[in-house]
Amino acid sequence: MLANKKYRDLSDNNTFAGGFPHEYFIWLRKENPVFWHEATDKTPDGEGFWVVSRYKDIIKIATNPEVFSSDRGGIREGGGTAIKDEATAGKVLNQTDAPHHRRLRTLVNKGFTVKAVQKLHHALNTIAENLVNSLEIGQSIDFVQKISQEIPTQAICLVLGVPTKDRLQLCDWVNKGIETQSESIIASEYANKIRKYGQKLVQMKREMPTDDIFSSITHAKLDEDGTTLSDYELRSFFSLLFPAGVETTTRSVSGGMLAFIQNPRQWNLACAQSGFTKSMVEEIVRWTTPSCYKRRTASCDTEIGGKLVQAGQKITFWEMSANRDERQFDKPFIFDIFRDPNKHLGFGAGSHFCLGASLARLELKIIFEKLTSRKIRFTLDGEPEWVPNNRLVGLKTLPVKVEAAK
C-alpha cells in the first residue's frame, strides 16, 4: 500500500502543510473507505491504524463508545483520542468512557451552560465591534493575527478567568506547541508550561473564586455524592480547553473568511442580510472542520465497512472527510451559506460532542455579523500559509487587503 501513488502519510504533519488533503480523501471514500494505514517513520508508537472516511461509518464509531473507546479499550497501556498513545487516557475528559466520562462531563456542565455562555455576549460584542471598527479601507493585514485569533482568545480567557497580562504568553505556548510534531520533546515542553499555568490558576480559583465559568466548575459538586473535580482533573481540563477553545475557533474564523474571499458572491449575500444567520455559521463550521480527526480504540473484535477491526487496534475517523462526503451532502465542495439540511460533524457526535459548541457558534456569529455590517470586503494580499498539523487544520497566516464593498 505504501507504494500506491495516491498514498499520503496521515501521521506526518507535513502532509497537511498545504491544508487538508481533500483529493486523497475523495479517493479513499470511493476506493478504500476503511483503510489500514501502515506505520511509517513518522507514525507515533510505530504502529498502524485504521482510517475511516465515510460519514455513516464515522457516525457508527462516534456513537458507540462501548465498542470504540476514547480510553484504552480495556486492553492497551495507553490510549486517548489522538494517534499517539497517551498515559492520560482514562483521566482526561476527552479521553474517558462512561461512567467516568459522565461524572466529569456532569461537573463541567454545571459551569459551562448555555446561560453562562450567553452572559459573555455583551463583552464579545464589544470586543468584535472595536476590532472591526479599527479596520481601514486600503489597509493590509494578516487576518489571522488581527481578527481571527482575538475573539476566541479573549472569549476563552473570559471563560477561564485568565488575567489579561497572561493571555499573550499562553497563546504563544499553544501556537508553538501546535506547529511541532505532537510527539516531539519541544511540543511536550510547551504542553507542560500550559499545565503548570493551569495548576496555578486552579489554586487561585479555589482560594479566590471570581465570576467566570472556570470558577464555577472548580467549586461544582456532583449531586449524587457531593464530590468535586480534583486539582489534576481541573488542570487537565484547563490544558484541554484553552488550546481547543482558541485554536479551533480561530481556524474557523480565518478559514471562513478565506472561503468568502474565494466565493465573493457568498460574501455579498451575507452582507445583504440583516444579521449573520444560523445556516451561515453552520456552513463555516462544516467547511473548515478544524479538528479534522479523532481516534478510538477497539474494545473488542468488530466490523466497520466490511473490514475486521481487531480488539486493541487504533481507529481514526476523519470528520473533515465526513463533511465532504458526497453520499451525505449535496455538492459538498460548494461553499453555501444557506445550505439546508447541514448535519455536519464539525462539533463531533455522540457523548463527546464538543463542549464549547455554543460558545464557538456565538463567537462566529458575532464576528461575522460585525464584519458584514461594515459593508467592506477582503481580497488576498499574498499567499495564505497553513499550519502543518494533522489534528488541527487551519491557516497560520491570511494576508488580506481591506476594500470598500462593491
N, C-alpha and C positions, 0 to 999 in steps of 0.2 A: 504493500500500500504506500510506503514511503516513496516508491519510485513513480507513483502516479503524478502526472504533470499538473493535475489540479490540486494536489495536496498542499495544505498550509499547516504549519505547526501552530496550533491554537494555544500551546503552552508558552509560546515565545511572544513577549510584549512587542517585539519589532514587527510581528505580523499585523499589528494594529496601528503602526506608525502613520499610516495614511487614512485612518478611520476604520470602521468595521468592514471586514472583507465580504461584502454582500454577494459578489459573484460566486465565491466559493460556497456560500450557504445556499444560494439558489440551486447549485449543482447537488449539494448534499440533500436538500429537501426532495429533489427529484430522483436522485440515483441511490442515495445511501442515508436515509433519514435517521437511522440508528446505527452509528458508525463507531467502530473500535479504533481509538486513536492510540497508536503505539507510542511508547516512551521515546523521547529524544534526549539530547544532552541538555535541553532547556526544561524538560519536564520535571516538576517537583517530585521528590521521593523516588525518582527513577521508575515510575510505574504508569502503565497505560490507563486510559479511562474512556468511558462511553461518551459520545457526543450525540445529543438528541436535538433535532432541529425543527420538527413539525409541531404546530400549535396543539393539536389534540393529544399527542403523546406527552407534551410538556404539562398540559393540564392534569393528565393522569398521574404524573410523578408528583407535581406540586401539591396535589390534594389528597395524597395517600402517604402520610408521614409514618404509618406503621411499617410499610414496606420500604419506603425511600426516606432514610433517616437523615436529619440535619446534624445528628450527633455522630456516633461511630458505628451505628448499625448493630450495636451489641457485640461486635466482633473485633474491630480494629483497636489499636492502642491510641491512635489519633484519628481525627475526623474533621468535621466542620463543613462550611459551605463554599470554600474555595478549593481549587485543585490540590493545593498543598495541604497535607495533614497538619492540623493544629492541636497542640496539647490542651488548648482551651475548650475543645469540643466537650459538650455536656455541662458547661459552666456559664457560657455567654449566651445572651438572649437569642441571637440568630443561629446559634449552634446547639440548640437543645430541642428535645422532643417532649411531648406530654409524659408525665404530669408536670415536670419541672418547668417546661416552657409556659404552661398555662399559669403557674404561680408567678413567674417573672413578668409575664405579659399583663396579668391582672394588676399587679402592683404598679407597673409603669403606667398603665392606662388610667390610674387614679389621678395622675397629674397631667397626662398627655391626652386631654379630652378635646372634643370639638369646641366646647365653650371656652376652654383655656386658649386654644389657638386663635379663636375669633377675637379674644382680648388684645391680640397683637396687631389687629387690623389697622388701628389708628397710627401706631408707631411705624409700621411698614409702609403705610400710605404716605406718611410724611417723608420718610427716607427716599422712597421712589420718586416722589414729586420733586424733591430737591435735586436728586441725581439727574432726572430728565430735564429739568429746567436749566441745569448747568450746561447743557449741550448747545453749541452754537453752529449755525449754518456755515458750512465750509470747513469745519473743524475735522481733523483726522485723529482718530482714537483707536486704541485696542479695546474693542467692545468687551472682551472677557474681563480685563482689569478694571475698566471704567464703569461698566454696568453689571455684567453677569455675576461677578463674584460678590459685589457689595450687598445686594439684598439677602442672599442666602447666608452670608457670613453674619450680618447683623441680626438676622432672624434667629439663627441657631444660638448666637450669643445671648439674645434676649431670653430664649427658651431655657438655656442653661445657667443664666445669671453670670456670665463671664465678664469680668471687668473690662472696660473699653481699652485700657492700656495693654492688655494681654492678647487682643484679637489678632493683630498682625503677626505676632510671633507664632501663634497656634496655626494660622493659615499657612505660614511659611513651612512649618514642620509637615503639615498634611501634604502640601504640593510636592515637596522634595521627596517624601516617602513614596508617593504615588508614581513619581517619574523614574523610580528604580525598580528592578525586578523584585517581586514581592518576597522572594526567599533570601534576598541578599542581606548582608550584615548592615549595610547603610540603611536599608528600609527598616530593619529591626531597631536601629538606633533612634530613628525618628518616631517610631511607634512607642518606644519606651519613654521618650520625652513627653509624648501626649498622655500616656498612662500616669506618669509621675505628676503631671499637672492636674490630671483628673483626681488623684488622691488628695492633693492639697485643696481642691475645690470641694470635694466631699466633706472634708473636715470643716471647712469654712461654713458649708450649708448646715451641717449638724449643729454647730455652735451658734451660728447667727443666720437662721433662715431668712430669705428675702422673698419678695413677691414674684417668683418665677416658677416655671414648671419643674425644674430640677429640684428646687427646694421641696416642692410638694411630693415629688417622687421619693426624695431622701427620707421623708417623715411618714410616708404612706404605710398603712398597716393592712395586712390581709384580714378580711372579715372573719374567716373561719378560726384563726388561731392568734391573731394579733401580731404576727411576725412582720419584720421589716426587711428591706434589702440590706445585705451585708456591705461592708466597705468594698470588698472585692467585686461584688455584683454591681454596685454603683459606679466604681471606677471603670469596670468593663463596659457598662452602658454608656458612660461618657466617651470612652475610646471608640465605641461603635457609632454613636450618634453624631459627634462633632464632625468627623470626616465625611460620613454618609450624608448628613444634612447640608453641608457646604458643597461638596463636590457634585453630587447628583443633580441638585437644582441648578448649580452654576452651569453645568453642561447642558441641561435642558434649555436654559435661557439663551446661551450662546448658540447651541445647535438649532434652536427655534428661529433665532434671528438669521442664521445662515440659510435656513430653508426659505424664509421670507425673501431674502436677497435674491436667491436663485429662482423664486417664484413671485415676481413683483405683483402679478395680478392678485394673488392671495393677500399680499400686504395692503393693496388698495381696497380690497373687500373688507379687511379687518378695520381699516381706518374709517370706512363708511358706516360702521356700526356705532350704536350709541354707547356700547360697552363691550369689553372683551368677554365672549361667551364661553360657556362650559365646553362646547364642542371644540373650540379653538384650543383651549388648554389641553383637552384630552388628545387632540391630534399632535400637538407638540410633544407630549409625553410618549405617544406611540412612535413618533418619527425618530426621536432622539434615544430613547431607552438607554440611559447612561449605564445602569447596572445591567450589563448585557448577558450575563450568565449566572447560574447558581450551580452548586454541586450537592449531591446527595450520596449516601452510601446504601447499597442494597442490604437490607437486614436478613434477607433470605433469597434463595433462588427464585427468580421471577422472569417475566417476559415483557418486553416492550417492542412494539412494531415488528413482531415475529422473530426477535432476537432473544436468545437466552442470556440473561444477566445473572451472574453468579453472586452468591452471598459474599459481602465484603468488598465487591468491586465499586469503584467510583463511577458516578453517573453525572455528567454535566448537561444541563438543559439551557438552551440559549434563547432567552426571551426576546432579544433583538430579532433573531431569526423567526420566532413565532409571530412577531409583529409585522413581518413582511411575508407571511405565509399566504400564498396565492389561494389556498383552499379555505382560508378564513376571511380574508379581506379582499374586497373588490378593488382592483388596481392598487395594490399595496405600495407601489413605488411612486404614487402620485400623492403629493402633499396637499391635503384637502381639509381646510379648517371647518368645513361644515359636514364632515364625514359622520354618517349615521346609518347603521349602528357602528360602534367603535369599542368592542370588548377587548381592548389591548391588555397586555401583560406587563406594561411599564412599571407597575407597582407590585408585580408578583401576583400570587394567587394562594388560596388556602390559609392555613393557620399562621403563615409567615408573611401575610400581606403587609406591605410597607406601613410601619407605624407612623411615619411622618407624611403620609399621602395628603391629608387635609391641609397641612402646612405648605407642602410643595405646591398644591393647587392654588392656594391663596397667594403665594408669592408670584407664581406665573401670571395669574390673573391681574394682580396689581401692577407689576412692572410693564406688562404689555398693554394694559389699559392706559397707563400714563404715556407710553411711547406712541401709541396710535392716536391718542388725543392731541398730540403736539403737531400733527399734520406734517411730519417730516418723513424722510426716507433715508435708507442707508445703502451705500454702494461699496463694493470691495475696494480697498486701497492697498492691496498687497495679497500675498498668498496665505490663506489660513494654515495654521500649524496644529497638528493633532498631538495629544498626549499619547506616547507609546505605552499603552496599558491594556491588557486583555480583559480586565474585570470592570473597569470604569472607562468607557469610551467617550471621548469628547475633545473639544478644542482647547489647545493651550493658548493660542492667540487668534484673534479675528480682527485684522486691521480693516477699518471701515472709514468712510467719509460721510459726514452728516450733510444732507442736502434738503432743500425745500421740496415738499411733496408736489408731484406734477398734477 
